[in-house]
C-alpha cells in the first residue's frame, strides 16, 4: 500500500486538522514534537505522510501530485485557481471575504464608476468586480496591512478577509459588501481521486461522521 500524503496549511488550520483527524483515529505523534526540524511526518501503521506548507503553496502541491490531499482555506483555493477537486467543507476557520472601506465609499460602489481596490487577493477581486458587479476596477496588489490603503488614499476600498471586523472599526472602516463566506476545505489531487478512490472516500466519510 502506498503512502497517502497530506499537505496542511501551517498554523491554526494544521492544528485544527490534526484534532479532527484524531477523532477518526488518525494520529501522528511526530508532529507533536515542537522542537523537531523534520519536514515530513509519517504514520507507518496507516501509511500516511504529512507536511506543513504556507497556504498559497498547498493547492500547488496538490495539483502537481506532491500531495494527494490538502487542507486549505477557501480564499486560497479561489485565489490560486489550481486544477483539483474540492471535496469537503471542514467547518472551521470561518470568516468572510468582503469589500470594505469608509462609509462614503458606498456611493462609489452604487455608482458603478471606476473604483480603486487594494487587496492581497487580486484574482478574487478581479472576478468579483469584473464578472459579478460588471464594474471597472483598478486592482492594486498589497502584501501588508490592507486596511491602511484607504486611510492613506492609495485605494477607495479593500477586498480582504474579515473575521470580527474590530480592526476595521478601529480605523473608521466598515464592511460594504460580502464577496463570499470562507472556511477550511479539503482538496484532492485529480489522479489520486481515481487511484485511491476507496481510501479517500472512506476518509471523507469518517470525517463527516465526527463533524
Phi and psi in degrees as a GROMACS rama.xvg file:
@    title "Ramachandran Plot"
@    xaxis  label "Phi"
@    yaxis  label "Psi"
@TYPE xy
-78.7539  160.851  UNK-2
-72.7638  142.122  UNK-3
-96.1563  127.659  UNK-4
-108.626  130.909  UNK-5
-107.628  132.692  UNK-6
-103.893  118.383  UNK-7
-109.545  138.411  UNK-8
-70.8285  125.601  UNK-9
-53.7597  148.014  UNK-10
95.8066  -141.366  UNK-11
-59.3566  -39.7972  UNK-12
-64.2134  -39.4987  UNK-13
-64.9799  -44.2261  UNK-14
-61.9493  -45.6129  UNK-15
-64.5081  -38.2055  UNK-16
-63.4793  -45.3511  UNK-17
-65.6411  -36.4566  UNK-18
-60.3966  -42.405  UNK-19
-67.0897  -45.6549  UNK-20
-62.1257  -36.139  UNK-21
-61.9432  -31.4634  UNK-22
-66.2304  -21.9221  UNK-23
-95.9768  1.76582  UNK-24
94.4792  3.807  UNK-25
-94.333  118.432  UNK-26
-126.1  162.269  UNK-27
-147.516  91.9662  UNK-28
-59.9539  -34.0463  UNK-29
-56.8155  -32.3633  UNK-30
-73.2095  -16.1511  UNK-31
-82.861  -10.8561  UNK-32
-80.0018  103.528  UNK-33
-65.4435  -24.3729  UNK-34
-90.3597  -0.347151  UNK-35
-70.1412  148.679  UNK-36
-105.481  3.95081  UNK-37
-63.882  148.835  UNK-38
-105.047  -27.4272  UNK-39
-118.693  132.235  UNK-40
-117.201  136.895  UNK-41
-125.582  139.193  UNK-42
-110.913  98.6708  UNK-43
-63.6538  -39.5681  UNK-44
-60.2328  -44.2888  UNK-45
-94.9765  0.469865  UNK-46
54.9258  54.4147  UNK-47
-123.764  143.281  UNK-48
-125.894  147.873  UNK-49
-132.63  143.575  UNK-50
-144.072  156.737  UNK-51
-101.642  141.087  UNK-52
-145.591  159.615  UNK-53
-66.1588  144.988  UNK-54
-45.2418  -54.2088  UNK-55
-62.4142  -19.7333  UNK-56
-84.4354  -21.7498  UNK-57
-58.7887  -49.9872  UNK-58
-61.0498  -29.8825  UNK-59
-67.0946  -47.5211  UNK-60
-58.0339  -39.3608  UNK-61
-72.4288  -45.36  UNK-62
-58.0502  -42.3082  UNK-63
-86.6209  0.952375  UNK-64
83.6979  6.69886  UNK-65
-70.3141  -24.3689  UNK-66
-129.853  140.603  UNK-67
-77.7384  -38.0927  UNK-68
-130.89  141.26  UNK-69
-129.107  148.354  UNK-70
-117.591  119.303  UNK-71
-156.23  157.632  UNK-72
-70.561  148.394  UNK-73
-59.8693  -33.0765  UNK-74
-58.3299  -41.3191  UNK-75
-69.4488  -39.4383  UNK-76
-59.7442  -47.0639  UNK-77
-64.5033  -42.5257  UNK-78
-69.9934  -40.9781  UNK-79
-79.3408  -31.5726  UNK-80
59.5284  38.5457  UNK-81
-81.6273  159.567  UNK-82
-84.4165  106.216  UNK-83
-162.378  169.766  UNK-84
-100.406  127.715  UNK-85
-93.9512  112.151  UNK-86
-107.31  -16.3172  UNK-87
-161.496  138.041  UNK-88
-93.2868  118.666  UNK-89
-84.2525  -10.4181  UNK-90
78.0889  7.71365  UNK-91
-122.008  173.507  UNK-92
68.5068  34.9802  UNK-93
-71.6834  131.456  UNK-94
-165.337  -171.18  UNK-95
-135.297  146.169  UNK-96
-91.5292  125.53  UNK-97
-135.012  158.263  UNK-98
-95.8436  122.896  UNK-99
-128.216  158.201  UNK-100
174.682  -175.826  UNK-101
-67.6327  154.02  UNK-102
-52.5457  -35.6358  UNK-103
-68.9228  -16.4133  UNK-104
-70.8226  -13.3975  UNK-105
-59.0994  -34.5435  UNK-106
-63.1797  -38.5837  UNK-107
-65.3301  -38.2166  UNK-108
-68.0534  -42.2575  UNK-109
-69.7954  -30.0922  UNK-110
-77.4638  -16.2901  UNK-111
59.8289  19.9362  UNK-112
-82.5559  -175.845  UNK-113
-65.0892  140.172  UNK-114
-136.785  146.414  UNK-115
-103.547  126.949  UNK-116
-123.89  124.044  UNK-117
-99.7242  140.017  UNK-118
-164.906  156.417  UNK-119
-88.2449  -8.09684  UNK-120
-122.445  68.7645  UNK-121
-60.6565  -35.1296  UNK-122
-69.3345  -41.0178  UNK-123
-64.6083  -43.5919  UNK-124
-63.7156  -43.2595  UNK-125
-61.4391  -46.6977  UNK-126
-61.1771  -41.6616  UNK-127
-66.7666  -49.675  UNK-128
-75.2089  -42.0467  UNK-129
-79.6112  -43.3746  UNK-130
-96.0508  -28.8098  UNK-131
-102.758  -39.3994  UNK-132
-94.1892  -17.365  UNK-133
52.8546  48.6033  UNK-134
-124.437  137.555  UNK-135
-72.292  127.064  UNK-136
-134.711  138.149  UNK-137
-94.899  106.684  UNK-138
-92.0634  122.709  UNK-139
-111.991  118.624  UNK-140
-82.8328  126.319  UNK-141
-125.361  159.592  UNK-142
-115.307  -21.4167  UNK-143
-97.9693  -142.456  UNK-144
-68.3159  103.594  UNK-145
-66.3073  -32.6116  UNK-146
-58.3344  -23.5232  UNK-147
-67.3048  -31.2408  UNK-148
-56.1637  -51.4931  UNK-149
-71.6822  -25.5611  UNK-150
-68.2243  -39.1766  UNK-151
-95.1094  3.01835  UNK-152
87.4775  11.6943  UNK-153
-71.5015  -36.5525  UNK-154
-138.782  164.8  UNK-155
-81.6093  -42.328  UNK-156
-139.661  173.815  UNK-157
-126.936  155.062  UNK-158
-116.817  110.777  UNK-159
-153.214  168.272  UNK-160
-79.0902  134.635  UNK-161
-121.368  125.809  UNK-162
-102.246  -71.1228  UNK-163
-101.389  -25.6648  UNK-164
85.3237  3.73927  UNK-165
-66.8355  -38.9121  UNK-166
-63.3552  -39.356  UNK-167
-60.3705  -51.7638  UNK-168
-60.4533  -40.3891  UNK-169
-62.9084  -23.0998  UNK-170
-111.653  19.6861  UNK-171
71.8038  20.9543  UNK-172
-110.557  162.899  UNK-173
-147.736  162.898  UNK-174
-73.4163  124.523  UNK-175
-99.3647  -36.9798  UNK-176
-151.79  148.565  UNK-177
-98.162  130.115  UNK-178
-84.2195  -51.5142  UNK-179
-169.114  154.678  UNK-180
-77.0696  150.858  UNK-181
-128.795  151.414  UNK-182
-166.196  175.248  UNK-183
-73.9598  137.392  UNK-184
-126.661  154.573  UNK-185
-98.6363  129.167  UNK-186
-120.424  151.511  UNK-187
-132.67  140.581  UNK-188
-62.4793  139.311  UNK-189
-64.2185  -37.438  UNK-190
-72.6536  -42.079  UNK-191
-59.032  -35.6211  UNK-192
-62.1524  -30.9807  UNK-193
-83.6236  -46.1551  UNK-194
-71.2695  -36.824  UNK-195
-116.764  33.0132  UNK-196
-51.237  -47.5184  UNK-197
-64.2594  -47.4162  UNK-198
-64.3423  -42.7841  UNK-199
-68.3504  -42.1405  UNK-200
-65.3299  -36.3491  UNK-201
-63.0773  -43.069  UNK-202
-61.4216  -44.5088  UNK-203
-60.2536  -43.9064  UNK-204
-64.9668  -38.2785  UNK-205
-66.363  -39.7307  UNK-206
-66.9204  -41.1517  UNK-207
-61.3177  -35.0798  UNK-208
-67.7366  -30.9162  UNK-209
-94.836  -11.5007  UNK-210
